[in-house]
């Protein structure tokens, strides 16, 4: 019996260390690629006057689609900010997805909504639309009031009545920086093959928001929020930049993404069969385009910013990570035919295997690995080399990579201007790998189990609402 | 199996080699982590220093700069404040102003920049694309006259970004001998969207319309270049391009080009174009039908109103919307009201939407 257990633990240990090594290698390579790209990009931004290049007459019209479900606390401020973006021609479509709170009332009172009609330009099936409203004060603001059908359904309803060649999705609790659309549109002008562009999502917790604008960027005093800042920096400035460089991006965050409308409609819009509708859409865009003989470009650009509120409680974070993992697995399994398929280029040969094997199965491998590690210690089967390699790969490499992400931020955008914030970010890079990441994997493992059990709901979300600026004198 | 995974076997007697590899790896990654931390601290220190230097230079230059722009002080007063190590910074300082001002004040900036542009012109042949782009941007904004030949050469640059910036710079003022070269450079920018190319080329101004008519009328040119030329001519409202547009619509199968040519007729179309346009209002391609409907709404006769009303029931909603907007713009809201009252559901929705827009 002991021999069988020993054999099993040995296999798990080998698998875990192989997994950690591959993951570390990927992140090291992606950090190097990201460093090269971001350095070039920062210089390029200095040589380009984005506003004159994408100014009036050049910028394609954009529809902003904002799905809103029970967002009464933040929707007015978010929409107000969206109406003052620096962009020549755009409209905002807020989709009230059967909210049970006062979201619709708040929007109606704040923006003077009246009932109107609008001919759909696409016919993607959605839950019934109750009415279409339009603001009497802002000619470019529309609201769709519909029965609840989930985020994807709400996005499809917005897509059905949008007419601009590009549409942008943004969460109702997120804030776009004034020039974010201008910056995100630029890649569409520079490359005819561009089908989707994602901007960076930054965490607003701790910063001051005034009239829908982030005024004073600070790190939150909440430890969980700070750890997520480091996590987001690593995900966006390292991993997404690298995938974008390889033209193999599989994710454009639902909180801020810009898409070509005709291609998305041709791909059938958002899938309502997954909670990871953002990833699923990007995968299907790759598939649809390649199946039609077109090589699409999906790009991440680091300068257009959307600020979003992150969970500050363990339960909120657990729900979010559980949902992300379910979305990831559902999106990948729904498109399994792309796995290792050369027809889909780097997406099929590199990105898909990475996301399925290292991200999708990662939590299962890692959590099993931690259990096997402790069994190895308790049973006395360990050697110093094994313990050192495990600790090194599970923790030290993680710290190095998080520190690299902070360095990339400092090299490029420097949003956290205070020295104290910089030191806190480094501290968070260490702490993140001492419990937080392992906890994350545990929540994601629960998400994996939920997928196997067929769970498909979003889970309740708690919003703090934006921190208002200090009252004036 | 990776070396690290191999070490899992170490309890079963794996050798020292693996341990040494692992130890080396640990040292390297730990040093990398420390390196990243130190690099960040250094970058923060350097960036703060740069910010302080900028603040100091701006405090020194800004007041005199405003006087020079207002004509209250000579350029020499500002030049006296620029020390040799600050030459490149001064060019950057002027570029920042250049983005905010127009007209005569731009000429003043060029005069101010002239003695210092040498500091960036060396980068025109730099191996980094971004450095070349930056240099072309600076030269293009502040030294177009003196460095015109270099800008024309930059149109041959292998990097599209450099070509676009050079084309934008050269398009800021009309020079007959440069126009053909600027337009030709577009052929090398096939990945850029027509929208961006049009925005670059239309800066050449309507004096250059002759060159675009040449391109539109030349069937040996690429469809993309002819499409861009047609869009630029439409933007210029070029009255002489009508025959070129009609010919392009009739003689090509390229959808983008046909629609772009119709855009010219939408701007400058007259009664003599109506027979062609009426025929195209029945075209199988919705984009062509829609464009033709827009022209009918603008220059059509009484008999064309019925065509617009019929188009309200076009199977493609875009065409129907163009028809409704056309009727509204022609002042025939009475016809729209009649359609709305007829309760044909789809066209009623379009009409209500268009009328709401009118009310709004």
Interface residues (C-beta under 8 A of the other chain):
Chain A: X10 X13 X14 X15 X17 X18 X20 X21 X22 X24 X40 X43 X44 X46 X47 X48 X49 X51 X52 X53 X55 X57 X58 X60 X116 X117 X118 X119 X120 X121 X134 X136 X139 X163 X188 X189 X190 X191 X192 X193 X376 X381 X382 X383 X385 X386 X388 X389 X392 X393 X396 X397 X399 X400 X403 X404 X406 X407 X410 X411 X414 X419 X422 X426
Chain B: X1 X2 X4 X5 X7 X8 X9 X10 X11 X12 X14 X18 X19 X22 X23 X25 X26 X29 X30 X32 X33 X36 X37 X39 X40 X41 X43 X44 X47 X99 X128 X129 X130 X131 X133 X134 X136 X137 X160 X161 X164 X165 X168 X190 X191 X192 X193 X195 X196 X198 X199 X202 X235 X317 X318 X320 X321 X346 X348 X349 X350 X352 X353 X356 X357 X360
